[in-house]
């Protein structure tokens, strides 16, 4: 379970609609080349690259160099941590102390 600062960082990484769209696209495709993401989003290549950088720094996506391109995929375990952390926030205070 991420600590408070880590959870805040993950939430910040998800704090832009374009990053949510990129994550959804990567989950649908399972893995994707940056150029393909540019084709499906109405954003400049440099903007997509900046969003990918933020997602990668947060650990939500992984990038693997394949020749001149980088192929990205979602770290589903890391994404699941966010869900678990948010669910834990919704637990009553007494239940959180028992965990």
C-alpha positions in Angstrom: 0.0 0.0 0.0 1.5 3.4 -1.0 2.1 5.9 1.8 0.4 9.3 1.8 3.1 11.0 -0.2 3.3 8.3 -2.8 -0.5 8.1 -3.2 -0.6 11.9 -3.7 2.1 11.6 -6.4 0.2 8.9 -8.1 -3.0 10.9 -8.0 -1.1 13.9 -9.3 0.1 11.8 -12.3 -3.5 11.0 -13.0 -4.6 14.7 -12.6 -4.8 15.5 -16.3 -7.5 14.1 -18.7 -4.9 13.4 -21.4 -3.0 11.1 -19.0 -6.2 9.2 -18.2 -6.9 8.8 -22.0 -3.3 7.6 -22.5 -3.7 5.0 -19.7 -7.0 3.8 -21.1 -5.6 3.5 -24.5 -2.6 1.6 -23.2 -4.9 -0.7 -21.2 -7.0 -1.3 -24.4 -4.0 -2.0 -26.6 -1.9 -3.7 -23.9 1.2 -2.0 -25.3 1.7 0.8 -27.7 4.3 2.9 -29.5 4.3 6.6 -28.7 3.6 7.4 -32.3 0.4 5.4 -32.2 -0.8 7.3 -29.1 -0.2 10.5 -31.0 -2.4 9.2 -33.8 -5.4 8.5 -31.5 -5.2 11.6 -29.3 -5.7 15.2 -30.7 -2.4 16.3 -29.1 1.1 17.2 -30.5 3.8 14.6 -30.2 5.7 16.7 -27.8 2.7 17.0 -25.5 2.1 13.3 -25.6 5.8 12.7 -24.8 5.5 15.0 -21.8 2.4 13.2 -20.5 4.2 9.8 -21.0 7.2 11.1 -19.1 5.0 12.0 -16.1 3.2 8.7 -16.1 6.5 6.8 -16.4 8.1 8.8 -13.6 5.1 7.9 -11.4 5.6 4.2 -12.2 2.2 3.9 -13.8 3.6 3.0 -17.1 6.8 1.2 -18.3 8.7 2.0 -21.4 10.9 -0.3 -23.4 13.1 0.9 -26.2 12.5 -1.1 -29.5 15.0 0.3 -32.0 14.2 3.9 -32.7 10.9 3.7 -30.8 9.7 3.3 -27.3 6.9 0.9 -26.5 4.8 1.7 -23.5 2.6 -0.5 -21.3 0.7 0.0 -18.0 2.1 -1.4 -14.8 -1.2 -3.0 -13.7 0.1 -3.8 -10.3 1.0 -0.2 -9.7 -2.4 0.9 -11.0 -4.1 -1.6 -8.6 -2.2 0.0 -5.7 -4.1 3.2 -6.3 -7.4 1.4 -6.2 -6.5 -0.4 -3.0 -5.3 2.9 -1.4 -8.5 4.7 -2.3 -10.6 1.9 -1.0 -8.6 2.0 2.3 -9.4 5.8 2.5 -13.1 4.9 2.4 -12.8 2.5 5.3 -14.0 3.8 8.7 -11.1 5.0 10.9 -11.5 2.0 13.3 -11.1 -0.5 10.4 -8.0 1.2 9.1 -6.3 0.9 12.5 -6.9 -2.8 12.5 -5.2 -3.3 9.1 
